[in-house]
Amino acid sequence: MELTRRQTVVGGAAIAMLGLPRGAFAVNYPMVGTPDEFTQGAEVGVGNITLMTPEIAENGNNVPIQVAAPGAVEIRIFATENPEPAVASFAFGALAGSQAASTRVRLAKSQDVVAIAKLADGSFIGTSNNVKVTIGGCGG
């Protein structure tokens, strides 16, 4: 049997992934509907968390967001006026190079975008930005 180049590359990639430490992979946490459900009633303080959003989004279907919170084990993004407020969740293991992420979300209308980070000690910090949407993304 002769191996093709494609089979060799796929096989090599699979073998390389087996050698990676377990903490190098992202953990898939279930999304939680509201900030209060995520924090389970704990107070959200102010701290070293950065949320970058556009001031005006011309299209609510595709709004870029960047968030960073050094020392966070998990960051969740909420769009307060969306039918489903939870829009993104990021978990960081011990081998994460940085606690930062970027994504694109859908916003139904102009609203506050809230980022809440859970720190290693179990405390929460958060921040929010207001995004003005000119064309709604959730049927608006």
Z-matrix of the N, CA and C atoms (Angstrom, degrees):
N
C 1 1.446
C 2 1.528 1 109.52
N 3 1.301 2 115.93 1 131.97
C 4 1.450 3 121.15 2 -178.90
C 5 1.532 4 109.39 3 -104.07
N 6 1.337 5 117.55 4 130.84
C 7 1.460 6 122.30 5 179.43
C 8 1.523 7 110.24 6 -84.65
N 9 1.311 8 115.83 7 136.68
C 10 1.460 9 119.98 8 174.43
C 11 1.523 10 108.73 9 -83.92
N 12 1.290 11 115.60 10 167.29
C 13 1.460 12 120.08 11 178.18
C 14 1.530 13 110.51 12 -62.00
N 15 1.313 14 117.55 13 -40.44
C 16 1.462 15 121.90 14 -179.98
C 17 1.530 16 111.10 15 -61.99
N 18 1.326 17 117.80 16 -44.56
C 19 1.459 18 121.26 17 179.41
C 20 1.529 19 110.84 18 -63.86
N 21 1.317 20 116.64 19 -37.01
C 22 1.453 21 120.83 20 178.50
C 23 1.521 22 111.65 21 -65.76
N 24 1.343 23 116.87 22 -43.67
C 25 1.464 24 120.78 23 -179.97
C 26 1.527 25 110.67 24 -65.65
N 27 1.330 26 117.50 25 -45.80
C 28 1.464 27 120.99 26 -179.81
C 29 1.529 28 110.13 27 -62.95
N 30 1.304 29 117.43 28 -43.80
C 31 1.464 30 120.98 29 178.82
C 32 1.514 31 111.81 30 -63.59
N 33 1.329 32 117.16 31 -42.41
C 34 1.464 33 120.97 32 178.02
C 35 1.520 34 112.09 33 -63.86
N 36 1.331 35 116.68 34 -39.50
C 37 1.471 36 120.30 35 178.13
C 38 1.523 37 110.85 36 -64.93
N 39 1.323 38 117.06 37 -40.97
C 40 1.467 39 120.74 38 179.32
C 41 1.522 40 110.85 39 -63.67
N 42 1.308 41 116.76 40 -42.08
C 43 1.467 42 120.73 41 179.32
C 44 1.525 43 110.05 42 -66.09
N 45 1.331 44 117.49 43 -40.41
C 46 1.464 45 121.10 44 179.46
C 47 1.525 46 110.76 45 -63.64
N 48 1.335 47 118.06 46 -39.26
C 49 1.466 48 120.91 47 -179.43
C 50 1.522 49 111.48 48 -66.60
N 51 1.319 50 117.80 49 -31.32
C 52 1.462 51 120.43 50 178.04
C 53 1.524 52 111.45 51 -65.06
N 54 1.310 53 116.53 52 -26.16
C 55 1.455 54 120.86 53 -179.51
C 56 1.521 55 114.21 54 -83.88
N 57 1.339 56 118.16 55 -8.83
C 58 1.455 57 120.39 56 -179.73
C 59 1.523 58 110.86 57 -76.50
N 60 1.341 59 117.25 58 144.89
C 61 1.460 60 119.10 59 176.93
C 62 1.528 61 110.70 60 -66.75
N 63 1.311 62 116.61 61 151.76
C 64 1.460 63 122.43 62 -176.20
C 65 1.527 64 112.13 63 -58.94
N 66 1.327 65 119.45 64 -35.68
C 67 1.464 66 122.97 65 -177.76
C 68 1.516 67 113.95 66 -71.06
N 69 1.325 68 118.61 67 -3.72
C 70 1.457 69 121.11 68 -178.47
C 71 1.517 70 112.37 69 -81.75
N 72 1.320 71 118.24 70 -7.77
C 73 1.451 72 121.32 71 -177.14
C 74 1.521 73 110.74 72 -104.02
N 75 1.327 74 116.01 73 147.85
C 76 1.459 75 121.03 74 178.71
C 77 1.519 76 109.82 75 -72.25
N 78 1.329 77 114.62 76 149.54
C 79 1.454 78 121.19 77 177.58
C 80 1.519 79 107.67 78 -103.04
N 81 1.305 80 117.82 79 134.70
C 82 1.453 81 121.79 80 -179.00
C 83 1.524 82 109.34 81 -93.40
N 84 1.338 83 116.84 82 105.52
C 85 1.451 84 122.19 83 177.63
C 86 1.519 85 109.17 84 -94.47
N 87 1.313 86 117.58 85 146.47
C 88 1.467 87 118.83 86 176.08
C 89 1.530 88 109.84 87 -67.52
N 90 1.322 89 115.82 88 143.83
C 91 1.460 90 120.26 89 178.34
C 92 1.524 91 109.28 90 -71.06
N 93 1.322 92 116.18 91 144.51
C 94 1.455 93 122.84 92 177.65
C 95 1.505 94 107.29 93 -112.88
N 96 1.330 95 117.37 94 136.68
C 97 1.450 96 122.67 95 -170.70
C 98 1.513 97 117.59 96 -63.91
N 99 1.326 98 119.38 97 -40.29
C 100 1.460 99 120.65 98 -174.09
C 101 1.533 100 110.29 99 -133.05
N 102 1.328 101 116.73 100 161.65
C 103 1.468 102 118.87 101 176.78
C 104 1.529 103 112.70 102 -59.45
N 105 1.338 104 117.63 103 -37.56
C 106 1.468 105 120.05 104 179.98
C 107 1.519 106 111.87 105 -64.72
N 108 1.329 107 117.45 106 -36.34
C 109 1.463 108 120.22 107 177.11
C 110 1.525 109 110.61 108 -67.92
N 111 1.329 110 117.21 109 -36.93
C 112 1.463 111 120.95 110 179.07
C 113 1.527 112 111.03 111 -67.03
N 114 1.318 113 117.23 112 -46.33
C 115 1.466 114 121.04 113 -177.28
C 116 1.521 115 112.43 114 -82.60
N 117 1.323 116 117.39 115 -10.61
C 118 1.460 117 123.36 116 -177.73
C 119 1.526 118 111.48 117 53.21
N 120 1.333 119 114.97 118 40.39
C 121 1.456 120 121.42 119 175.98
C 122 1.519 121 115.57 120 85.40
N 123 1.320 122 118.21 121 -4.16
C 124 1.468 123 120.64 122 179.79
C 125 1.527 124 109.69 123 -69.92
N 126 1.310 125 115.49 124 152.31
C 127 1.463 126 120.93 125 179.34
C 128 1.525 127 110.21 126 -72.46
N 129 1.329 128 116.00 127 138.29
C 130 1.462 129 122.33 128 177.99
C 131 1.523 130 107.66 129 -99.63
N 132 1.310 131 115.91 130 116.05
C 133 1.452 132 120.84 131 -178.83
C 134 1.518 133 112.67 132 -92.27
N 135 1.310 134 114.19 133 -177.36
C 136 1.462 135 121.87 134 177.31
C 137 1.517 136 106.92 135 -103.75
N 138 1.321 137 116.21 136 138.50
C 139 1.457 138 119.25 137 -178.69
C 140 1.499 139 112.02 138 -163.77
N 141 1.311 140 114.88 139 -157.33
C 142 1.457 141 122.40 140 -175.66
C 143 1.533 142 110.22 141 -84.46
N 144 1.329 143 116.14 142 74.74
C 145 1.457 144 122.49 143 176.74
C 146 1.519 145 107.57 144 -131.17
N 147 1.328 146 116.20 145 135.14
C 148 1.463 147 122.12 146 -178.46
C 149 1.518 148 109.15 147 -121.29
N 150 1.319 149 116.29 148 128.80
C 151 1.459 150 122.54 149 176.82
C 152 1.521 151 107.71 150 -123.34
N 153 1.324 152 116.22 151 120.69
C 154 1.457 153 120.76 152 179.04
C 155 1.524 154 109.10 153 -112.41
N 156 1.325 155 115.39 154 120.08
C 157 1.464 156 122.15 155 177.95
C 158 1.523 157 107.56 156 -136.26
N 159 1.315 158 117.97 157 158.61
C 160 1.464 159 118.41 158 174.54
C 161 1.525 160 109.25 159 -72.62
N 162 1.321 161 115.89 160 149.17
C 163 1.463 162 120.02 161 175.89
C 164 1.522 163 110.09 162 -68.61
N 165 1.337 164 115.39 163 -42.04
C 166 1.463 165 122.02 164 178.84
C 167 1.521 166 108.00 165 -126.55
N 168 1.330 167 116.07 166 126.12
C 169 1.458 168 121.60 167 176.15
C 170 1.520 169 107.69 168 -105.63
N 171 1.321 170 116.85 169 117.95
C 172 1.457 171 120.29 170 -178.61
C 173 1.517 172 112.26 171 -69.80
N 174 1.322 173 116.70 172 -23.31
C 175 1.454 174 120.49 173 -179.78
C 176 1.524 175 108.28 174 -139.87
N 177 1.320 176 117.23 175 117.50
C 178 1.455 177 121.29 176 -178.56
C 179 1.508 178 114.24 177 -69.00
N 180 1.327 179 118.25 178 -11.28
C 181 1.461 180 121.18 179 -179.93
C 182 1.518 181 113.16 180 -74.98
N 183 1.340 182 117.87 181 -15.94
C 184 1.455 183 120.40 182 -169.62
C 185 1.528 184 109.33 183 -150.12
N 186 1.332 185 117.00 184 77.40
C 187 1.457 186 121.87 185 -176.23
C 188 1.532 187 108.99 186 -107.48
N 189 1.348 188 118.09 187 117.14
C 190 1.468 189 120.16 188 -179.24
C 191 1.527 190 111.65 189 -75.13
N 192 1.325 191 115.47 190 139.48
C 193 1.465 192 121.71 191 -179.99
C 194 1.522 193 108.36 192 -136.94
N 195 1.337 194 115.80 193 138.81
C 196 1.463 195 121.86 194 172.99
C 197 1.521 196 107.80 195 -127.59
N 198 1.318 197 116.36 196 139.08
C 199 1.459 198 120.85 197 179.84
C 200 1.519 199 108.98 198 -139.93
N 201 1.332 200 116.27 199 144.56
C 202 1.462 201 121.98 200 177.61
C 203 1.520 202 108.64 201 -147.29
N 204 1.323 203 115.60 202 137.73
C 205 1.463 204 121.37 203 177.66
C 206 1.529 205 108.12 204 -150.43
N 207 1.337 206 117.25 205 91.83
C 208 1.462 207 119.98 206 179.91
C 209 1.536 208 110.99 207 -55.31
N 210 1.314 209 115.93 208 132.25
C 211 1.459 210 121.19 209 179.89
C 212 1.520 211 114.21 210 90.51
N 213 1.328 212 117.88 211 -0.71
C 214 1.462 213 120.85 212 -178.65
C 215 1.524 214 110.65 213 -80.08
N 216 1.327 215 115.29 214 146.63
C 217 1.460 216 120.31 215 172.09
C 218 1.520 217 110.31 216 -101.70
N 219 1.328 218 116.35 217 -18.43
C 220 1.462 219 120.82 218 178.49
C 221 1.529 220 109.20 219 -156.50
N 222 1.326 221 116.12 220 141.25
C 223 1.463 222 122.07 221 175.36
C 224 1.522 223 107.26 222 -129.93
N 225 1.323 224 115.97 223 133.87
C 226 1.463 225 120.62 224 176.54
C 227 1.525 226 108.55 225 -123.29
N 228 1.338 227 115.03 226 143.92
C 229 1.462 228 122.68 227 178.92
C 230 1.527 229 107.84 228 -113.77
N 231 1.328 230 115.79 229 133.54
C 232 1.454 231 121.99 230 179.39
C 233 1.528 232 109.88 231 -126.50
N 234 1.318 233 116.61 232 138.90
C 235 1.467 234 123.37 233 172.44
C 236 1.525 235 105.62 234 -109.79
N 237 1.320 236 116.56 235 106.17
C 238 1.464 237 121.96 236 -166.23
C 239 1.522 238 114.77 237 -62.61
N 240 1.332 239 118.36 238 -26.96
C 241 1.464 240 121.04 239 -176.61
C 242 1.526 241 113.50 240 -103.31
N 243 1.315 242 118.41 241 3.78
C 244 1.460 243 121.19 242 177.02
C 245 1.532 244 109.96 243 -74.28
N 246 1.331 245 117.80 244 154.08
C 247 1.470 246 119.38 245 174.73
C 248 1.532 247 111.90 246 -57.39
N 249 1.321 248 117.74 247 -36.90
C 250 1.467 249 123.79 248 172.67
C 251 1.526 250 106.73 249 -118.15
N 252 1.345 251 118.54 250 103.89
C 253 1.472 252 121.00 251 -172.72
C 254 1.530 253 115.51 252 -63.01
N 255 1.325 254 118.82 253 -32.76
C 256 1.464 255 120.53 254 -177.86
C 257 1.528 256 109.24 255 -74.88
N 258 1.335 257 117.13 256 117.80
C 259 1.465 258 120.02 257 -176.70
C 260 1.527 259 113.83 258 -115.68
N 261 1.330 260 118.97 259 -20.60
C 262 1.464 261 120.30 260 179.56
C 263 1.521 262 110.29 261 -158.12
N 264 1.331 263 115.10 262 149.70
C 265 1.452 264 121.70 263 178.78
C 266 1.527 265 108.48 264 -142.87
N 267 1.324 266 116.29 265 132.76
C 268 1.460 267 121.54 266 179.80
C 269 1.528 268 108.82 267 -130.97
N 270 1.324 269 117.29 268 130.53
C 271 1.458 270 122.49 269 176.84
C 272 1.527 271 108.38 270 -116.83
N 273 1.330 272 115.79 271 142.05
C 274 1.457 273 121.07 272 -176.46
C 275 1.526 274 109.51 273 -124.29
N 276 1.316 275 116.01 274 125.58
C 277 1.454 276 121.44 275 178.02
C 278 1.515 277 111.48 276 -87.13
N 279 1.314 278 115.17 277 -179.05
C 280 1.462 279 120.97 278 -177.91
C 281 1.525 280 112.39 279 -64.69
N 282 1.329 281 117.95 280 -24.73
C 283 1.459 282 121.31 281 -177.96
C 284 1.528 283 113.38 282 -95.06
N 285 1.328 284 117.65 283 7.78
C 286 1.469 285 120.60 284 179.43
C 287 1.523 286 109.58 285 -66.15
N 288 1.317 287 115.93 286 132.47
C 289 1.462 288 120.49 287 179.95
C 290 1.515 289 112.63 288 -68.70
N 291 1.329 290 116.97 289 -34.04
C 292 1.459 291 122.03 290 176.18
C 293 1.524 292 107.74 291 -154.32
N 294 1.296 293 115.72 292 160.59
C 295 1.457 294 120.92 293 178.94
C 296 1.521 295 108.04 294 -103.34
N 297 1.311 296 115.06 295 70.84
C 298 1.460 297 122.31 296 -178.12
C 299 1.519 298 108.73 297 -143.71
N 300 1.329 299 115.48 298 150.57
C 301 1.465 300 120.03 299 179.70
C 302 1.521 301 109.15 300 -154.24
N 303 1.319 302 115.23 301 160.67
C 304 1.458 303 120.73 302 174.45
C 305 1.512 304 108.30 303 -140.59
N 306 1.313 305 115.62 304 148.88
C 307 1.460 306 121.37 305 -179.35
C 308 1.520 307 108.34 306 -158.92
N 309 1.294 308 115.86 307 179.99
C 310 1.460 309 122.84 308 173.12
C 311 1.514 310 106.96 309 -123.75
N 312 1.322 311 116.22 310 136.64
C 313 1.461 312 121.15 311 -177.80
C 314 1.521 313 110.39 312 -125.43
N 315 1.313 314 115.48 313 167.35
C 316 1.454 315 122.24 314 176.79
C 317 1.524 316 107.96 315 -106.72
N 318 1.327 317 115.67 316 128.99
C 319 1.462 318 121.30 317 177.93
C 320 1.518 319 108.99 318 -116.10
N 321 1.331 320 116.64 319 130.93
C 322 1.457 321 121.93 320 -176.98
C 323 1.521 322 112.02 321 -70.05
N 324 1.336 323 116.70 322 -35.52
C 325 1.462 324 122.02 323 -178.07
C 326 1.520 325 108.41 324 -163.63
N 327 1.314 326 117.61 325 -179.22
C 328 1.459 327 121.25 326 177.20
C 329 1.521 328 108.82 327 -59.75
N 330 1.348 329 116.06 328 133.86
C 331 1.457 330 119.29 329 -174.03
C 332 1.514 331 111.06 330 -170.47
N 333 1.336 332 114.71 331 173.73
C 334 1.452 333 121.01 332 173.64
C 335 1.523 334 109.35 333 -85.55
N 336 1.331 335 115.30 334 136.35
C 337 1.461 336 122.02 335 171.98
C 338 1.522 337 105.65 336 -106.17
N 339 1.328 338 116.66 337 125.16
C 340 1.459 339 122.75 338 -173.53
C 341 1.525 340 109.36 339 -113.81
N 342 1.321 341 116.03 340 133.30
C 343 1.465 342 122.22 341 174.35
C 344 1.524 343 108.20 342 -116.35
N 345 1.332 344 116.07 343 128.36
C 346 1.461 345 121.40 344 177.71
C 347 1.519 346 107.78 345 -126.01
N 348 1.337 347 115.47 346 129.41
C 349 1.459 348 121.39 347 179.96
C 350 1.522 349 109.72 348 -112.91
N 351 1.327 350 114.84 349 134.31
C 352 1.468 351 120.88 350 173.10
C 353 1.514 352 107.06 351 -96.21
N 354 1.332 353 116.73 352 122.15
C 355 1.460 354 121.60 353 -178.46
C 356 1.524 355 110.26 354 -86.96
N 357 1.315 356 116.33 355 168.07
C 358 1.459 357 122.33 356 -177.17
C 359 1.526 358 112.25 357 -60.11
N 360 1.334 359 118.26 358 -29.72
C 361 1.463 360 121.01 359 -179.96
C 362 1.530 361 113.07 360 -83.47
N 363 1.337 362 117.50 361 2.10
C 364 1.464 363 121.33 362 178.09
C 365 1.518 364 114.43 363 92.47
N 366 1.333 365 118.09 364 -4.07
C 367 1.457 366 120.85 365 178.17
C 368 1.527 367 109.98 366 -83.37
N 369 1.328 368 115.76 367 166.34
C 370 1.457 369 121.73 368 -177.40
C 371 1.521 370 110.12 369 -124.11
N 372 1.344 371 115.30 370 141.02
C 373 1.458 372 121.31 371 171.60
C 374 1.524 373 107.28 372 -128.69
N 375 1.321 374 116.14 373 153.65
C 376 1.453 375 118.32 374 -177.66
C 377 1.507 376 113.33 375 -153.09
N 378 1.313 377 114.35 376 167.21
C 379 1.452 378 122.66 377 176.29
C 380 1.518 379 107.61 378 -155.58
N 381 1.329 380 116.75 379 166.79
C 382 1.462 381 119.80 380 178.25
C 383 1.522 382 110.06 381 -148.83
N 384 1.317 383 115.08 382 155.03
C 385 1.468 384 123.34 383 175.44
C 386 1.520 385 107.76 384 -132.83
N 387 1.324 386 116.07 385 146.62
C 388 1.452 387 120.30 386 174.54
C 389 1.518 388 108.52 387 -93.77
N 390 1.337 389 116.38 388 131.83
C 391 1.467 390 122.38 389 178.57
C 392 1.508 391 108.12 390 -118.78
N 393 1.319 392 116.40 391 124.81
C 394 1.466 393 121.69 392 176.54
C 395 1.522 394 108.01 393 -92.03
N 396 1.338 395 116.53 394 123.23
C 397 1.459 396 122.76 395 -177.41
C 398 1.518 397 107.74 396 -106.81
N 399 1.353 398 116.46 397 127.26
C 400 1.460 399 119.75 398 179.60
C 401 1.521 400 112.57 399 -90.19
N 402 1.353 401 117.85 400 -29.37
C 403 1.466 402 122.25 401 174.93
C 404 1.527 403 106.55 402 -126.95
N 405 1.334 404 117.17 403 120.82
C 406 1.464 405 121.73 404 -176.26
C 407 1.511 406 112.42 405 -63.93
N 408 1.332 407 115.90 406 149.81
C 409 1.451 408 121.15 407 -177.51
C 410 1.511 409 114.75 408 -103.55
N 411 1.316 410 118.40 409 -15.89
C 412 1.467 411 120.61 410 -176.73
C 413 1.515 412 109.63 411 -115.48
N 414 1.311 413 116.64 412 57.18
C 415 1.456 414 120.84 413 177.55
C 416 1.509 415 114.47 414 84.73
N 417 1.364 416 117.88 415 11.46
C 418 1.458 417 120.53 416 -175.85
C 419 1.477 418 114.01 417 -104.96
